[in-house]
Amino acid sequence: MAHLILLEDEPVLSEELTEFLVSVGHEVTAVASLAAFRRTYSPQTHSIAIIDLGLPDGHGLDLIQSLRAEGHRLGIIVLTARSAMQDKVDGLTGGADHYLPKTADLQEIAATVAALSRRLGVDAKPRWVLTDSPRQLISPGGAVLPLSGQDHTVLHALASSPGYVTREAIVVALGGNYLDYDQRRLDTQMRRLRRKVEETCGLALPVSTLRGTGYRFHDDIDIRP
């Protein structure tokens, strides 16, 4: 997790970016002008800045150059509608670490933040996130997997406990009667869920199996509404 400061003057885009970045485990402070950035930015708090270039009270590149001149150890990602090659060259030579167009996919933005966090040595480890609405699992790298109702119920049961969750508890959470439930259905569901996570997220689902007893989600995971 990184603590980001987002400088974006388009309210809808600012809200969308903030909600998404929070959903994948980051903290976000959103501001809409250069003046607000200057009032809000804290070198002790913010490790990465996402900065638009065209702003109501000036040019984002001027801010980036001044931040570099002041010696702040801050990761800087430009996110802008200006996609001409010269604009990109100016942004990178002016002090930005990455230069992304506003057409960039949200997962690309999340991956860029994660890569920059690693390079800067931001200590907090990105976490898995399970959201209730919409039902989805988000990997530490920002990949999003939409979930069926049953898959979400199983993961919610696992994420809610630090230890092993019994097969009976999972069946009950699914609304089944454990004595009548065909255990092969649960095994099939877990195999299918593991496959979907690996195909979508490029990662193994961090769930350990205690044969005949239950399952445990053994990595860091947050549950969000």
Buried (B, 14 or more C-beta within 10 A) or exposed (E): BBBBBBBBBBEEBBEEBBEBBBBBBBBBBBBBBBEBBEEBBEEEEBBBBBBBBEBEEEBBBEBBBEBBEEEBEBBBBBBBEBEEEEBBEBBBEBBBBBBBBBEBEBBEBBBBBBBBBEEBEBEBEBBBBBBEEEBBBBBBBBBBBEBEEBBBBBBBBBBBBEEBBBBBBBBBBBEBEBEEBEEEEBEEBBEEBBEBBEEBBEBEBBBEEEEEEBBBBEBBBBEBE
